[in-house]
Each structure stands twice: as C-alpha cells, then as structure tokens.
Amino acid sequence: MSTKIYRSGNVASDTLTDFIMLYGFIATDGNVTHLRQPFTTTGYQVTAAKTLYVARIAIEGTGNPGWWKMGYADNDVGYNTATARTNGVMAIGTDDTGNNGRIIVPANYSGAVVYGVPDQMRFLWKLGIAGKYPFVRRVGATPNDTVCLWCVEI
C-alpha cells in the first residue's frame, strides 16, 4: 500500500481527490455570481456529506480595486446578477453589502492578477457545505473581473 500526494501551490492532500475548478465573473458593482465548473451553465452544488475548501485563487480583470466577498446559499441565482440568494452565508466578508471582505484586486487596468488564497494565507479555506451553492460578490466601483478557484471537497 502506498500513499499518494498531490500538490497545488502550497496545498497538499494525502487523500486521492480531484481538484475542482470553479469560475465566476462580475461586471456590475454589488452583483453576485454563483461559481460554476468549466463547460457548465449552472452553479456548482457541493456534494452531499462533503465540505468545499479553496486551495488557490486567481483573479483577473480590468476593473477598479474592490472588495471580494464569498459564501454559500441554498440556491443558484445565476451569473453576474443582482437577484437575491436564499439563506446566504458569508465565508469572507462580515455582511452582504458593506465595504469589507478579504481580497482586493490590484489597480492594474491592463489585467489585474492576484495569485494564492486570500491574503496569501497558507492553508485550506472553507467556502461551502454539503448541498449549498458557493458564490462570490464584488463590492466596489466598476468591476470587470473573472475569478478562478481551485477547490477540493473533503
């Protein structure tokens, strides 16, 4: 019997698991997008009896700097929308609308990029629980940003 180790950046797991790529896009201040996997048209739902953790994040775009808020909800409200979520819970950010959060996109109007987990933390970060839909929300003037998350379910 052997132990298999997989690595992404500074995160390693001794359990055989696939990394889950999730994407979102925000183009309007205050909008929300439910994260989705490549080649899908609906929000990602965390697998039953699992918890979703973020291992790495990349944000690219030409928008102004702003606050990124992340969490999960009971429903998928779509992509880049102002539609209210049902029972939204914030994992990053203390409330749904205020100027708070964890990730600030650099003011680089030719293509801002941030690599690593929020604030360059070096551990897995819990985003969603079983059966819920993870989302991102951007608060700050003139966003135009895509977010990509590398995640695992444990």
NUVO-253442 format. One record per residue: residue in three letters; x, y, z of N, C-alpha, C, O in turn. Coordinates in steps of 0.2 Angstrom, whole numbers, plus 5000, padded with zeros to 4 digits. Layout:
# residues N
AlaXYZXYZXYZXYZ/...
END
This chain:
# residues 154
Met500449945000500050005000500450065000500950065004/Ser500350114996500750174996500250234997499650234997/Thr500650294999500250355000500350394994500950404991/Lys499850424991499950474985499850544988499350554992/Ile500250584985500250654987500150694981500550684976/Tyr499650744981499550784976499650864978499450874984/Arg499950904974500150974976499851024971499951014965/Ser499651074974499451134970499651194974499351214979/Gly500151224972500451284976500751264982501151214982/Asn500451284988500751264994500251214998500251215004/Val499751184994499251144997499451074995499451064989/Ala499451025000499550954998498950915002498750935007/Ser498750864999498250815002498550745001498850724996/Asp498450705006498650635006498050585004498150525004/Thr497550625002496950585000496850594993496950644990/Leu496750534989496650544982496050584980495450554982/Thr496050634978495550684976495650724970496250734969/Asp495150744967495250794961495150864963494750874967/Phe495550904960495450974961494850994957494750974951/Ile494451034960493851064957493951134955494151174959/Met493951144948494051214946493351254946492851224943/Leu493251314949492651344949492851414946493351444948/Tyr492351444942492451514939491851554941491351534942/Gly491951624940491451674941491651734938492251744936/Phe491151774936491351844933490851894936490251884937/Ile491151954937490752014940490852074935491452094935/Ala490352104933490452164929490052224931490052274929/Thr489652214937489252274940489352274947489352224951/Asp489552334950489652344957489052314961488452324960/Gly489252274966488752244970488452174968488052144971/Asn488552154962488252094959488552034962489152034965/Val488251974961488451914964488451864958488051874953/Thr488951814958488951764953489051694957489451694962/His488651644956488751584958489251544954489251544948/Leu489751514958490351484954490151424951489651384953/Arg490451414945490251354941490851324938491451354937/Gln490851264936491351224933491451244926490951264923/Pro492051224923492051244916491551194912491351144914/Phe491351224906490851194902490151174905489851134902/Thr489951214910489351204913488951274913489251324912/Thr488251274914487851334913487551344920487051384920/Thr487651304925487351314932487851314937488351294936/Gly487651344943488051344948488251284951487851234951/Tyr488851274954489151214957488751204964488751254968/Gln488551144965488251124971488751074975488951024972/Val488951094981489351054985489050984986488450974988/Thr489450934985489250864986489050844993489250874997/Ala488550804993488250784999488750755004489250715001/Ala488750775010489250745015489950775014490350745017/Lys490050825010490650855009490750925011490150955012/Thr491350955012491451025013491851045008492351015006/Leu491751105004492151134999492651185002492551225006/Tyr493351165001493851215003494251244997494351204992/Val494451304997494851334992495551324994495851334999/Ala495951304989496651294989497051354986497651364988/Arg496751384981497151434977496551474973496051454972/Ile496751534972496351584969496751624964497351644965/Ala496451644958496651694954496151734952495551714950/Ile496251804952495851854949496151894944496651914945/Glu495751894938496051934933495451984930494851964931/Gly495752044928495252084925495452154924496052174926/Thr495052204922495252264921494852314925494852374924/Gly494552294930494152334934494552374940495152354941/Asn494152424943494552454948494552414954494252354955/Pro495052424959495052384965494452384969494052434968/Gly494352334973493652324977493752264981494252234982/Trp493152264985493152204990492852144987492352144983/Trp493152084988492852024986492551984992492851984998/Lys491951964992491551934997491351864994491151854988/Met491451814999491251744996490851715002490951725007/Gly490451664999490051625004489651575000489851554995/Tyr489051555003488651505000487951515002487751555006/Ala487551484998486751494998486451434997486751384994/Asp485751434998485351374996485151364989484951314987/Asn485251424985485051424978485551454974486051484976/Asp485551434967485951464962485551524959485051504955/Val485851584959485451634956485751664950485451704946/Gly486251624947486551644941487251674941487551674946/Tyr487351704935488051734934487951814933487551844930/Asn488351854937488351924937487651954937487451984933/Thr487351944943486651964944486551994951486951994955/Ala486052034951485852074957485252034961485052054966/Thr485051974958484551934961484751904968485351884969/Ala484251914973484451894980484551814980484151784977/Arg484951794985485051724986484651704992484451754996/Thr484551644993484151614998484651595004485051555003/Asn484551625010484951605016485751605014486051565016/Gly485951665011486651675010487051675016486851715021/Val487651645017488051645022488751675020489051645015/Met489051725023489651745021490251705024490251695030/Ala490751685020491351655022491851705023492351695027/Ile491851755018492351805018491951875017491551875013/Gly492051915022491651975022491151975028490851915029/Thr491052025032490652025038489852035036489452015041/Asp489752065031489052075029488952065021489452065018/Asp488352075019488252065011488452125007488552115001/Thr488352185010488352245006488952295008489152335003/Gly489252285014489652345016490352335013490552285009/Asn490752385014491452385012491952345016492252375020/Asn491852275015492352235019492352165015491952155010/Gly492852135016493052065013493752055014494052075018/Arg494052015009494751995010495152005005495752015006/Ile494952004999495352014993495252074989494652094988/Ile495752114988495752174985496052174978496652154978/Val495752174973496052174966496552234965496352294966/Pro497152224963497652274962497352324957497052304952/Ala497552384957497352434952497852434946498352474945/Asn497752384942498152374936497652364930497352314929/Tyr497452414927496952424922497152384916496652374911/Ser497752354915497852314909497852244910498052204906/Gly497552224916497452154918497752134925498252114925/Ala497352154930497552144937497552064938497052034936/Val498052044942498051974943498351964951498751994953/Val497951924955498151904961498151834962497751794960/Tyr498751804964498851734965498851714972499151754976/Gly498651654974498651624981497951634984497551664981/Val497951604990497251604993497251674996497751714996/Pro496651694999496551765001497151785006497351755010/Asp497351845004497951875008498551835009498851835014/Gln498651795004499151745004499251705010499751685012/Met498651685013498651635018498851565015498751555010/Arg499151525020499451465018499151405021499451365024/Phe498451405020498051345022497451345018497251385015/Leu497051285019496451275015495951325019495951335025/Trp495451355015494951395017494351375015494151355010/Lys493851365020493251335020492751385016492651445018/Leu492451365011491951405007491251385007490851425008/Gly491151315007490451295007490351225010490851185010/Ile489751215012489551155015489051115010488851135005/Ala488951045012488651005008487951035006487551055010/Gly487751024999487151044997487051114995486551134992/Lys487551154997487551234996487851254989488251214986/Tyr487751314987488051344981488451394983488251444985/Pro489151384981489651444983489551504978489451494972/Phe489651564981489551624977490151674978490451664983/Val490251714974490651774975490251834974489851844970/Arg490451894978490151954977490652004977491152004981/Arg490652054972491152104972490852174974490352194971/Val491152214979490852274981491452324979491952324982/Gly491252374975491752424973491652454966491352414962/Ala491752514965491552544958491952504952492552484953/Thr491552494947491752474940492152414940492752414938/Pro491852354943492252294942492152264935491652284932/Asn492652224933492652194927493152134928493652134924/Asp492952084932493452034934493151964934492551954935/Thr493651924932493551854932493851824938494451834939/Val493551774942493851744947493951664946493451634944/Cys494451634947494551564946494751534953495251554956/Leu494451484955494651444962494851374960494451344957/Trp495351354963495551284964495351254970495551284976/Cys494851204970494551184976494651114977494751074972/Val494451084983494451014985493851004989493651054993/Glu493550944989492950934993493250874998493550824996/Ile493150885004493350845010492850825014492850785018/
END
